[in-house]
Amino acid sequence: MPQSSTIVSSFSFSICLLVSFLSFGGLARSLPDGASAGIVQIGQYVPLEGICTAYIKEILADVVRQELVCHTSNGRIFAVPSADQEWIDEKQKTGELISGETILDLPPNTMVDMEKFSLDLAYPPGLLNTVDEDSRNRRRQLRRLAITGTKTVLAIRVIASDASASMTESEISDGIFGTIDDPANLVTQYKACSFGKLQFKPMNDKKGKTRNIKDGATTIKIDIPTSQGDEKLMDAVNAKLVTEFGTSKAEDLADHIMYCLPPGTLTEKQLAFAFVNGYQIWFNDVNCGYLTVQMHEMGHNLGMGHSGEDNSEYGDTSGLMGSSYKSDDTPFMCFNSAKSWQLGWYEDKAVTVAPKAGDASFSIKLAGIVDYDTTDANVLIRIVPDTLDTHYYMNYNAAKGMNKASTEGRDQVLVTKKDVTYEKNVSWRIAELDATNTFKLNDFNGKSGETLTITVNSIVDDVADISIVLSGFSQTNPTTAPTSKPSLAPSTSPPTAVPSHSPSAQPTLEPSVSPSTMDSEPPSQALSGEPSAKPTSLPSTSPTAPPTASATASPSGVSSSPPSTMTSQSPSQNSSTNPTTAPAPSAVPTTAPSTAPSTAHSLSPTDTAPVTSTSVPTSLLSAVPSPSLGLVPTTSLPTTAPSIQPSAAPSVLVSTQMTAAVPLAVDVSVLDKLDVICNGAEAYIDQVVQNAFGSDTRTTVTCSQSTTDRSRRSLFLEYEKPVVAIVTTTFPRAHTAPREFRYIQYLNQVMVAEDAAAALPAFISEAAKAGGSGLDDGVYTSVDRTVDPPMLVIEFSATAPSGQPTQAPTTPTGKVEQTLASEGTTLLGGLWFPFVLALTMGLVSSTIV
């Protein structure tokens, strides 16, 4: 057969093999709407496409929550679950994470879990801030421009396969834009609070393939149920939006997009969420029509953080970035002083003071923001300490006009503080002052003893008379170092009668009028520290008493009477009278190698190893391994060939530990048996983990009763007093350990598997016997699957509760680990396609050869 036909036949066979593998193996799946056609999805994973920009997802709920998301360059959004709240907080405080600006530094070939719409990462991503400080300042200026002018908004009513948003398209348009008769909405309140400097309007009408945009609103229908979660729905809605209206990305349609989701997509306590410095806002059904929810979430799009008081991030309800209200047209209010300063709408009537010594007292008239366009007084005060990153802000919270329903600090002077290292940082209200009230900031300017006192002298006709006074600073502040210049004129006093014992620190500006009339002190009795510049006029009367401690720089002109005990530094010019008695080695080896090898052998071999290793590796391999470790690791490249003999001892294995929290439902009446339950759970989990990951793993379990509302909410538990088992496993070989989030997922699966319900009672009974105390009642376990996530229930009873299995306990088989193993195979699924393709091309290549 000709060579070319061989190639074609082999290639055709390879393609057939590949198609058959994908078809019958069931690995290839179609991508959701909006995914790139060029990506082949293997299992539930696809390779990530494009660059990821980090955005903070602010969730408006009963508990403050933030999530990190990846916003790809092609408009898709994926969660980053490996970055928890603590990590997000830390990176924002250090300035490494700036929403809408920071780029995620991801490992090569990062995969996306298309079931969860999240990046498959074991650890939080790296962060790249690719702009210098000047560029960052320009971006901040651009963000300032984004909060003035006219911005377009698109509102979307979402219909899922099992539910629809409750409000109609026209109701949504009216509730956001007031297109029919809604008196208070996003458009009217932002216009009022900014005095027309920031205005929102519905985007222009636009025709789509099957739907139209009218009065700034449209409807998008997707074939996904609400149970799939908000990430999947978000992606499907945006993909359909792009297809319907012929754009490359959803953000091309309007400056901001507000989505009204069907009920059930988010939990009942989640009102909405928005992306900081972004363009998307997602509402939980009817919340898209509530005034304060609209204003609050748009505030996040504009770059604002929350307004807090005491320990609550939502606590400052004098403004819109505190708590929100489920009310269509009320309450009327604007933003607190820190947020108002950030928005920049009132900067021509805003004053900054920086109290310090020499400029310590200020008197300022302060009117309410509502009177900005009519008053001559300032409406904002900013107080800037000398050295600190915390700034203080003041406003008079006049309760009238567009601010008439401010719920706290009404008609009072309010003091707020904010860490300004990052614009989005939470502001905290720290004082509410009536007329004649004072408020003190101790250790102001970071200096102990300095106190800043703020006094409201009076409030007349909605104008407060404010005094700001710094006290406690030192009145005389001597310089910490000598002045850089001399005094302007020489001293006018006469010269002293006798000279000073030490010279002056600085030369005088002018010479003395005449030389001194007194001799200097007599010569010193001791030798001078250095030789004199000229020889003495007379020789010394006697030689020095002892010989010198070292050889002279050059040999003496005559021989010494007895031979010296030290080697001369160079050969003497005269022969010695007697030869040396015998050659002898030096007392200690030289500290540096000789410049050239010696011409003669040493008298005997050395009997000890060198104390230190050579500073640079030798160019040749040593014949045998060195008997001891080097003092410092080598910094050079590895050797070009392996050592001739093995190392004396094996290298030390690097171990790793992983920890997970597993909830257990235990009746309150048996919490006295918590230690027994925990010991039994430890024995069971240790055995299951060893079955799954090797007998050299070690697992420990500690249990605690979770009683706080916050901890229950964080675990999504509905039981009154659940028990939390903290499971820690040590893997002796870090490179073979599972990824941490998969380990957590695995343990939670272990504890709700049928094996656990069947086997755990026997382990708990054994733990009770080992502890020296039997159990009066039997131990029964079951899995409650009516809660999300499911939970293992442990009960103690004389008789089996209804519905309990009656079969005998079984030894754990480790079946659950097969799930983890199969997930690992799925994770590697993304590598199957290139592998099979390489295999088929290999067949072609071998045929050619």
Protein Blocks (a to p, Z undefined) as FASTA:
>chain_A
ZZklmmmmmmmmmmmmmmmmmmmnomaccddehiafkbccehjbdcdedjdddddddddd
fbdcdddddddfkopacddfklcfklmmmmmmnomacghkaccdddehiacdfklopacd
fbdcddddfbdfklmmmmmmmmmmmmgcjddddddddddfkbccfbdfklmmmmmnopmm
pcbdfklmmmmmnnopaccddddddddfkbcceehiacdddfbdfklojklmmmmmmmmm
mmmnopabfklmpmbdcddddehkacfklnbdcdehiabdcdehjlmmpmklmmmmmmmm
nopacddehjbfklpmmbmklccdddfkbccddddfklmmmnommmmmcccddddehiab
ccdddddfklmmmmmbdfbdcdddfkbcbdcdddddddehjllmocghphiacdddddfk
bmklccddfbdcdehiacddehihhighiacddddfbacehiacdddddehiafbdcdfb
dcfbdcfbdcfbdcdfbdcfbdcfbdcfbdcfbdcfbdcddddfbdcfbdcfbdcfbdcf
bdcfbdcfbdcfbdcfbdcfbdcfbdcfbdcfbdcfbdcfbdcddfbdcfbdcfbdcfbd
cfbdcfbdcfbdcfbdcfbdcfbdcfbdcfbdcfbdcdfbdcfbdcfbdcdddddddddd
ddddddfklmmmmmmmmmmmmmmmmmmmmmmnopkbccdddddddfbfklmmmnopabfb
dcddddddddfblklpccfklmmmmmmmmmmcfklmmmmmmmmmmmmmmnopacfbdcdd
dddfkbccddddddddfbdcehiafbdcdddehlmmmmmmmmmmmmmmmmmmmmmmmmmm
mmmmmmmZZ
